[in-house]
Amino acid sequence: MRPLTEAETQTLFAKLANYTGNSLKNLIAPLDNSPKGDRYVFRIQNSRCYYVRLSLANLAVSVSRDKLLSLGTCLGKFTKTGKFRLHITALPILADNARYKLWVKANGEMPFLYGSHVVKAQVGRWSEDCPEHQGVVVYSMNDTPLGFGVTARSTQEARRLDPTGITCFRQADCGEYLRDEDSLFATTN
């Protein structure tokens, strides 16, 4: 595992800031106020970015690269063109730090988990003043995170939309654990 380069860090932070906003700094803040307090860092192994405690990342240095498969939470993967794609495994981290949230009704949970976008008829609640093309975490009505996506319309525009209009484009959902189980945790590029 290696630390991220400057370009990779900027790409990753831009993607995460789209979902977390100002709480992005909470991801890398020290866990306590002690002088040798532990914190979380980002590391890359085979183009996949991991979110791991610094103390564990330092211990992982003693394991050879070909033997180390994973460490910490996989946030996503850097593509060959240098872009970053978030994986569903990043959902717990995004859900804890989400700036904008969208809750779907019971009739919208299964279509979303099967890979469909969220339409207006399925929206139960929405964070106020959410702009267009902003990252949101999608929850069920009982506050269970189901996935994340990007808003298709702002909150004000979505209120005037017809019931079949798309309000959120799906990026990842918990159904991917079953649909993509062969490739989600593959170690090859």
Secondary structure, DSSP 8 states (H G I E B T S, - for coil): -EE--HHHHHHHHHHHHHHHGGGGHHHHS-SSSSTT---EEEEEETTEEEEEEHHHHHHHTTS-TTT----SEEEEEE-TTS-EEE-GGGHHHHHHH-SSEEEE-HHHHHHHHTT--EEGGGEEEE-TT--TT-EEEEEETTS-EEEEEEESS-HHHHHTS-TTSEEEEEEEETTHHHHTTTTTT-S--
